[in-house]
Amino acid sequence: MLTNTCGKVVSAVKVKSMTVNSELAEQYLSAGESLQKSGKVDEAIAQYQKLLAIQADSPIALNKIAEIYYTQQKYVEAIASCYQALRQQPNFAAAYKTIGNILQAQGKIDAAIRAYSKAIEFDPNFVEAYVNLGSMFYKQGQLDDAITYYQKSIALQPDLAVAYWNLGKSLEEQGRINEGLFYQKKALNLQPELEGRSNSVKNHTY
């Protein structure tokens, strides 16, 4: 009887501990994302590392750290963090998208295409991966493929300004000027600040 009682107490303690850890993990993730968005990347990494201290297998935290390394152009560290995430969760689409971003930044367009395609394979509704894949085809001059992927991203998220902008630029490249201008105007209606970047960047990625 005493053994059964002790077993129940131990189980209850374990459940409570798991609940507390889960709540803490959510707090660290939320804090990290907020700091990351505000540009406080060192503080963000510290929050993600706290999360990893209680959930060492968290692919989300590992990918978030990889995203920061990517923005800092620390590509070796970023790739390593992505692969660590994929070891924990081999079908983690977000990590493949981050790998794609790193590869395209290094000028490895074919490899980036494979990474973005893998992200879409694991998450068919991954809007950002569709946009980025379209932009890789745009860079290669494969405008029909680029247009197809921009259209797919718009079908998934009809208010996505970047996708309209990229679609408009691709159509313009094909000589379909009126169609191109129509979609660029639609993009600017949704996100006016795109106009300020239009002179230096033709097609945007996430």
C-alpha positions in Angstrom: 0.0 0.0 0.0 2.8 2.4 0.9 4.7 1.5 -2.3 1.6 2.4 -4.4 1.2 5.7 -2.5 4.9 6.6 -3.0 4.6 5.7 -6.7 1.6 8.0 -7.1 3.4 10.9 -5.4 6.5 10.5 -7.6 4.3 10.4 -10.7 2.5 13.6 -9.6 5.8 15.4 -8.9 7.1 14.4 -12.4 3.9 15.7 -14.1 4.1 18.9 -12.1 7.8 19.3 -13.1 7.0 18.7 -16.8 4.2 21.3 -16.6 6.5 23.9 -15.0 9.3 23.2 -17.6 6.8 23.5 -20.4 5.6 26.8 -19.1 9.1 28.1 -18.7 10.0 26.9 -22.2 7.1 29.0 -23.6 8.2 32.0 -21.6 11.8 31.7 -22.8 10.7 31.2 -26.4 8.3 34.2 -26.3 10.9 36.4 -24.7 13.6 35.3 -27.2 11.3 36.0 -30.2 10.4 39.5 -28.9 14.1 40.4 -28.3 15.0 39.0 -31.7 12.4 41.1 -33.5 13.7 44.2 -31.7 17.3 43.5 -32.8 18.6 42.5 -29.3 20.1 39.3 -30.6 22.5 38.6 -27.8 19.7 38.8 -25.3 17.6 36.7 -27.6 20.2 33.9 -27.8 20.5 33.9 -24.0 16.7 33.2 -23.8 16.9 30.5 -26.4 19.8 28.9 -24.5 17.7 29.0 -21.3 15.1 27.1 -23.2 17.6 24.5 -24.4 18.8 24.1 -20.8 15.4 22.6 -19.9 14.6 21.2 -23.4 17.9 20.2 -24.9 16.1 18.7 -28.0 14.1 21.8 -28.9 14.4 22.3 -32.7 12.6 25.6 -32.5 15.2 27.1 -30.2 18.0 25.7 -32.3 16.6 27.1 -35.5 16.0 30.5 -33.8 19.6 30.7 -32.9 20.5 29.7 -36.5 18.4 32.5 -37.8 20.4 35.0 -35.7 23.7 33.6 -36.8 22.5 33.9 -40.4 21.7 37.6 -39.9 25.2 38.0 -38.4 26.7 36.2 -41.4 28.1 33.5 -39.1 27.2 30.9 -41.7 29.2 28.0 -40.3 27.6 28.4 -36.8 24.1 28.9 -38.4 24.4 25.7 -40.5 25.6 23.7 -37.5 22.6 24.9 -35.4 20.2 23.9 -38.2 21.7 20.4 -38.5 21.5 20.0 -34.8 17.8 20.9 -35.0 17.3 18.4 -37.8 18.9 15.7 -35.8 16.2 16.2 -33.2 13.4 16.6 -35.8 14.4 15.4 -39.3 11.2 16.8 -40.9 11.5 20.3 -39.4 10.6 22.5 -42.3 11.8 25.8 -40.7 15.4 24.5 -40.4 15.4 23.7 -44.1 14.2 27.2 -44.9 17.0 28.7 -42.8 19.5 26.5 -44.5 18.2 27.7 -47.8 18.7 31.3 -46.7 22.3 30.6 -45.7 23.0 28.8 -49.0 21.5 31.6 -51.2 23.5 34.2 -49.2 26.6 32.2 -50.1 25.6 32.2 -53.8 24.8 28.5 -53.8 21.5 28.8 -55.6 21.0 25.2 -56.7 21.6 24.0 -53.1 19.3 26.7 -51.8 16.5 25.5 -54.2 16.9 22.0 -52.8 16.7 23.2 -49.3 13.5 25.3 -49.9 12.0 22.4 -51.8 12.6 20.2 -48.8 11.0 22.8 -46.5 7.9 22.7 -48.8 7.9 18.9 -48.9 7.6 18.8 -45.1 5.2 21.8 -44.9 3.2 22.3 -48.1 1.7 25.5 -46.6 5.1 27.2 -45.9 4.5 30.5 -47.6 8.0 31.9 -46.9 9.6 28.9 -48.6 7.5 29.4 -51.7 8.5 33.0 -51.9 12.2 32.2 -51.5 12.1 29.4 -53.9 10.5 31.7 -56.5 13.3 34.2 -55.9 15.9 31.5 -56.5 14.4 30.7 -59.9 14.2 34.4 -60.6 17.9 34.7 -60.0 18.5 31.8 -62.4 16.4 33.5 -65.1 13.7 30.8 -64.9 10.9 33.3 -64.8 8.0 30.9 -65.5 9.0 28.8 -62.4 9.5 32.0 -60.3 6.0 33.2 -61.3 4.5 29.8 -60.4 5.9 29.9 -56.9 5.0 33.5 -56.3 1.4 32.7 -57.3 1.4 29.7 -55.0 2.5 31.9 -52.1 -0.3 34.4 -52.9 -2.9 31.6 -53.0 -1.8 30.7 -49.5 -1.6 34.2 -48.2 -3.5 36.7 -50.3 -2.2 39.8 -48.4 1.5 39.0 -48.8 3.0 42.2 -50.3 6.4 40.8 -51.0 4.9 38.0 -53.2 3.0 40.5 -55.3 6.1 42.7 -55.6 8.2 39.8 -56.8 5.5 38.5 -59.1 5.2 42.0 -60.6 9.0 42.2 -61.2 9.0 38.8 -62.8 6.2 39.7 -65.2 8.0 42.9 -66.0 11.1 41.0 -66.9 9.0 38.9 -69.3 7.8 42.1 -71.0 4.4 41.9 -69.5 4.7 45.5 -68.3 1.0 46.3 -67.5 0.6 43.1 -65.5 3.8 43.7 -63.7 2.9 47.2 -62.7 -0.5 46.1 -61.6 1.0 43.6 -59.1 3.7 46.1 -58.0 1.0 48.7 -57.2 -0.9 46.0 -55.3 2.2 45.3 -53.3 2.7 49.0 -52.4 -0.9 49.3 -51.3 -0.3 46.5 -48.9 3.3 47.6 -47.8 4.3 51.1 -48.9 7.8 50.8 -47.6 8.6 48.4 -50.4 9.0 51.3 -52.7 12.0 52.6 -50.8 13.8 49.3 -51.3 12.8 48.9 -55.0 15.9 50.6 -56.4 18.3 48.2 -54.7 16.4 45.0 -54.5 14.4 43.5 -57.3 13.1 40.3 -55.6 12.8 39.9 -51.9 13.4 36.8 -49.8 12.5 35.9 -46.2 
